[in-house]
């Protein structure tokens, strides 16, 4: 339940914040959201997807029949995100410590969910 609770809180916070203010992502990525299309993409990918994952994790907390599948899938998605971010970091060598923190967070939470801890 620990990883479900942490994941729920983090995804809910990320989703809500980036639906409301998509420009918050610029603090992490240094990408300016100067068009309606770029803000729409941020709201969809980080906001809407974050809220959807938070809802799935909440369902896993209260409805045990779905718990294993939700934890497996969400964990695998986070591991994939960490792997992609790690590969990008290997190619590009980012200087922001935030990127390394996000990579570590994705990997750790992904593994915890994947292995149902």
N, C-alpha and C positions, 0 to 999 in steps of 0.2 A: 504493500500500500504506500510505502514511502515514495517510491519512484512515481507512482500515479499522482500523488498529491503534489509533489514538486513539479512534475511535468504539467499538470493541470494549471497550477498557479503561473508558471513561466509562460506557457502558451496563451493563457487568457490575458495576461498582462501585455505580452507582445502584440497579440491580435488587437486588443482594444486600443492600445496606444497608437498603433500604425494605421488602424482604420480612422481614428480621430485625427491624428497628425502624422501623415506619411513622411514629412520632412525629417522626423526623428531619425530615420534610417541614414540620413546623410552624416550623422555623427560617427557612424560605424564605417560606412562605405566611401565617404567623400564624394559621392555622386550627387550632383545637384538635380533636384526634381523640378525642372523649370517648365515642364509642359503638363497639360491635363492628362495626357496619356501616361507619362511616367508616374504621376501620382496615382492614377488608376491602377497601374500594374503593382505598385507598392501596396496599395490597399488590398488588392486581390490576393497577392502572393503572401505577404507577411500578415496582413490584417485578417482577411477572410479565412485563409488556410489556418492561421493560428487559432482563430475562434473555433473552427471546425475540429481541429485536433484537441483543443481544450474540452469541447463537448464530448468527443469520443472518449477521452480519458475520464471524464466525469461519469459517463455511462459505464465504463469499466469499473469504476469505484463502487457503483450502486447496483450493478446487474452482473453478477458473477458469471453468467453463461457466456458473455461476450469478452470477459476479461483477458483470457489468454490470447485470443486473436487480435484484440486491440493492442495489447502490450507488444506482441510479436511484430505487428505491422508498424506501429509507431516507432518502436526501437530500431527496426530495420531501416526505416526512413531517416532517422537521426544518424545512424551509422553511415548511411549513404551520403548524407549531407556533410558529415565530418570527413569522410573519405574524399569527397569532391573539394572541400575547403582545404584539406591537407595537400591534395595534388596541386591545387592552385597556388598554395603557399610555397610548395617546392619549386614550382615554375617561376613564380613572380617575386618571392622573398619579400613579403609585406613588412613594413616597419612598425605598424600599429600593434601594440600589445593586445588591443581589443580583439583582433582577429584570432590570436592564439588562445585567448580566453574563451571565445565562442567555440572554436574548434574543440577545445578540451571539454567544454560543457556539453556540446552535442555528442561527443564520443562517450563520455561518462554516462549521461542520461540515457543515451541510446543503448548502451550495454546493460544498464540497470533494467530498463524496460524489456529489452530483448530476452534477458535471462530471468525476467519476472521477479526481480528483487524488491 
